[in-house]
Amino acid sequence: MRYGIGMDSERTLEAIGREFGISRERVRQIADRALRKLRAPGAADHLRVFHED
């Protein structure tokens, strides 16, 4: 949602927070945690099945 995947543009933390009923700070925390998980060694291995060559 944040980076506009499947959408026309990026959305602000505030807009996402309003949609889910949480603060923009909580949205930032969730996004940071998700990015840390994706950067972890081996995290991308299970996502390769979704990548089209």
One Martini backbone bead per residue (centre of mass of N, CA, C, O) as a GRO file, in nm:
protein
   53
    1MET     BB    1   0.057   0.063  -0.021
    2ARG     BB    2   0.283   0.271   0.014
    3TYR     BB    3   0.426   0.215  -0.294
    4GLY     BB    4   0.188   0.145  -0.513
    5ILE     BB    5   0.108  -0.140  -0.535
    6GLY     BB    6  -0.158  -0.152  -0.750
    7MET     BB    7  -0.118   0.157  -0.801
    8ASP     BB    8  -0.069   0.492  -0.896
    9SER     BB    9   0.038   0.561  -0.595
   10GLU     BB   10   0.147   0.676  -0.324
   11ARG     BB   11   0.103   0.660   0.030
   12THR     BB   12   0.040   0.775   0.322
   13LEU     BB   13   0.055   0.707   0.648
   14GLU     BB   14  -0.206   0.854   0.722
   15ALA     BB   15  -0.396   0.715   0.515
   16ILE     BB   16  -0.351   0.428   0.616
   17GLY     BB   17  -0.431   0.473   0.910
   18ARG     BB   18  -0.723   0.556   0.858
   19GLU     BB   19  -0.814   0.289   0.722
   20PHE     BB   20  -0.713   0.110   0.998
   21GLY     BB   21  -0.712   0.273   1.276
   22ILE     BB   22  -0.416   0.403   1.286
   23SER     BB   23  -0.122   0.525   1.322
   24ARG     BB   24   0.145   0.641   1.149
   25GLU     BB   25   0.353   0.511   1.337
   26ARG     BB   26   0.244   0.220   1.313
   27VAL     BB   27   0.282   0.195   1.013
   28ARG     BB   28   0.588   0.233   1.019
   29GLN     BB   29   0.652  -0.012   1.199
   30ILE     BB   30   0.534  -0.228   1.012
   31ALA     BB   31   0.706  -0.162   0.762
   32ASP     BB   32   0.983  -0.202   0.893
   33ARG     BB   33   0.942  -0.499   0.971
   34ALA     BB   34   0.890  -0.609   0.687
   35LEU     BB   35   1.163  -0.518   0.563
   36ARG     BB   36   1.343  -0.680   0.755
   37LYS     BB   37   1.236  -0.957   0.670
   38LEU     BB   38   1.313  -0.932   0.364
   39ARG     BB   39   1.633  -0.888   0.434
   40ALA     BB   40   1.664  -1.153   0.530
   41PRO     BB   41   1.807  -1.436   0.524
   42GLY     BB   42   1.601  -1.626   0.299
   43ALA     BB   43   1.333  -1.463   0.247
   44ALA     BB   44   1.322  -1.484  -0.077
   45ASP     BB   45   1.286  -1.786  -0.140
   46HIS     BB   46   0.959  -1.800  -0.100
   47LEU     BB   47   0.915  -1.572  -0.342
   48ARG     BB   48   1.009  -1.698  -0.619
   49VAL     BB   49   0.732  -1.823  -0.716
   50PHE     BB   50   0.625  -1.516  -0.800
   51HIS     BB   51   0.843  -1.496  -1.011
   52GLU     BB   52   0.888  -1.372  -1.332
   53ASP     BB   53   1.098  -1.435  -1.621
   0.00000   0.00000   0.00000
